[in-house]
Amino acid sequence: MSSDKRISVLFICMGNICRSPTAEGVFRHHAEQAGLVDRLAIDSAGTHAYHTGEPPDRRARAAAERRGISLDGIRARRVSAEDFERFDIIVAMDADNLERLRSEAPEEHRAKIRLFLEYSGSSVQEVPDPYYGGSAGFERVLDLVEEASRGLLETLFNE
C-alpha cells in the first residue's frame, strides 16, 4: 500500500464492547510501538447496535490494562454504510459477523472484508466471544488479537 496515504483498518464484532474494541486498542498499541500509528486510521464497530455509545466491557478493559494496553476513548457504534467505502481493510472477529458484513457491503467492497485471525499464525479461525464467560475468555481474546495484530502490521508494512 502507498506510504503517503493512511491505511484505514476497521475491527468488527457483534456488539463492539468486547472483541473489536480490544482489537482496536491492541492494534493501536502495537502500531505505536512500531512507530507506525501515524500511518494508520484505526477504528472498531459492531454489526448490531445493542451498546451504542457505551465504553468497552469492564472485563475487556481490565484485561487489556493488565497488559499495558488502553481502551480509553473507545465507544461502541454500529457499522455504517459509509464504513465500507471509508476503510481499506475490514476485519471480522468471527464467521457470523464476516457473513453479515459481506451481505451488507456493496459488491465492490466485499474483497476488503476478512477474518482477523487470517493474519495470525494460529490454526484458530475465529476470536471467541468472551461476553458470557469469565476472565480467562478475555485473556484468550487478547492472546489471539495480539498475534493477529502483529501479523496484520507485518502484512501492511512489510509486503
C-alpha positions in Angstrom: 0.0 0.0 0.0 1.1 3.5 -0.7 3.2 5.1 2.1 1.8 8.6 1.6 -1.8 7.5 2.4 -3.0 6.5 5.8 -4.2 2.9 5.8 -7.6 2.6 7.5 -8.5 -0.5 9.4 -11.9 -1.3 11.0 -12.3 -4.1 13.5 -15.8 -5.7 13.8 -17.6 -7.9 16.3 -21.3 -8.1 17.2 -21.8 -5.5 19.9 -18.5 -3.6 19.8 -17.8 -3.9 23.5 -15.5 -6.9 23.8 -13.6 -8.2 20.9 -13.5 -5.4 18.4 -12.6 -2.6 20.8 -9.9 -4.9 22.3 -8.6 -5.4 18.7 -8.7 -1.7 18.1 -6.7 -1.0 21.3 -4.2 -3.8 20.8 -3.6 -2.9 17.1 -3.1 0.8 18.0 -0.7 -0.2 20.8 1.4 -2.4 18.5 1.3 0.3 15.8 2.6 2.9 18.3 5.3 0.5 19.5 6.4 0.0 15.8 6.3 3.8 15.1 3.5 3.2 12.5 0.5 4.7 14.2 0.7 8.0 12.2 0.3 5.9 9.0 -2.9 4.3 10.2 -6.6 5.2 10.9 -7.9 2.6 13.3 -11.5 2.1 14.5 -14.0 -0.6 15.6 -17.7 -1.1 15.3 -20.3 -3.8 15.7 -22.8 -5.4 13.4 -25.5 -4.7 16.0 -26.4 -1.5 17.9 -27.0 -3.1 21.3 -24.4 -1.0 23.1 -24.1 2.2 21.0 -22.2 4.9 22.9 -21.0 2.6 25.7 -17.4 2.0 26.6 -15.8 -1.4 26.2 -16.9 -4.1 28.7 -15.1 -3.5 32.1 -13.6 -7.0 31.9 -12.1 -6.3 28.5 -10.7 -3.0 29.8 -9.2 -4.7 32.9 -7.6 -7.5 30.9 -6.1 -5.0 28.4 -4.9 -2.7 31.2 -3.1 -5.7 32.8 -1.0 -5.9 29.6 -0.4 -2.1 29.4 -3.0 -1.5 26.7 -5.6 1.3 27.0 -9.1 1.1 25.6 -9.8 4.6 26.8 -11.9 6.8 24.4 -13.5 3.9 22.5 -17.3 3.9 22.4 -19.5 1.3 20.8 -21.1 2.0 17.5 -22.8 0.1 14.7 -21.0 -0.3 11.4 -22.4 2.1 8.8 -22.8 2.0 5.0 -20.1 4.7 4.8 -17.6 2.4 6.6 -17.4 0.1 3.6 -16.3 3.0 1.4 -14.1 4.7 4.0 -12.0 1.7 5.3 -9.2 -0.1 3.3 -9.4 -3.2 5.5 -12.4 -4.5 7.5 -11.7 -7.4 9.8 -14.3 -9.5 11.4 -13.8 -11.4 14.6 -15.8 -14.5 13.6 -17.6 -16.1 10.6 -21.1 -14.9 11.6 -20.0 -11.3 11.6 -18.0 -11.8 8.4 -21.0 -13.1 6.6 -23.2 -10.3 7.9 -20.7 -7.7 6.7 -20.4 -9.3 3.3 -24.2 -9.3 2.9 -24.4 -5.6 3.8 -21.4 -4.4 1.8 -21.7 -3.2 -1.7 -20.1 -5.8 -4.1 -17.1 -3.6 -4.9 -16.1 -3.5 -1.2 -16.6 -7.2 -0.2 -13.0 -8.2 -1.0 -11.6 -5.9 1.7 -13.6 -7.9 4.4 -11.6 -10.7 6.0 -11.4 -12.7 9.2 -9.0 -11.1 11.6 -7.2 -14.4 12.5 -6.2 -14.8 8.9 -3.3 -12.5 9.9 -2.2 -14.8 12.7 -0.1 -17.9 12.7 -2.8 -19.7 14.7 -4.9 -22.6 13.5 -7.8 -21.0 15.2 -10.0 -19.1 12.7 -12.3 -17.1 15.0 -11.9 -14.9 18.0 -14.3 -16.4 20.5 -16.9 -14.1 22.2 -15.9 -13.8 25.9 -19.0 -11.9 26.9 -20.9 -14.7 28.8 -17.7 -16.3 30.2 -15.1 -15.5 32.8 -11.9 -13.6 32.8 -10.0 -16.4 31.1 -12.0 -15.7 27.9 -10.9 -12.1 27.8 -7.2 -13.2 28.3 -7.7 -15.7 25.4 -9.1 -12.9 23.2 -6.1 -10.8 24.0 -3.7 -13.6 23.1 -5.3 -14.2 19.7 -5.7 -10.5 19.0 -2.1 -9.7 19.9 -0.8 -12.3 17.5 -3.2 -11.2 14.7 -2.3 -7.6 15.2 1.4 -8.3 14.7 0.6 -10.3 11.6 -1.6 -7.5 10.2 1.0 -4.9 10.8 3.6 -7.1 9.1 1.2 -7.7 6.1 0.5 -4.0 5.7 4.1 -2.6 6.1 6.4 -5.5 5.0 4.9 -6.7 1.8 
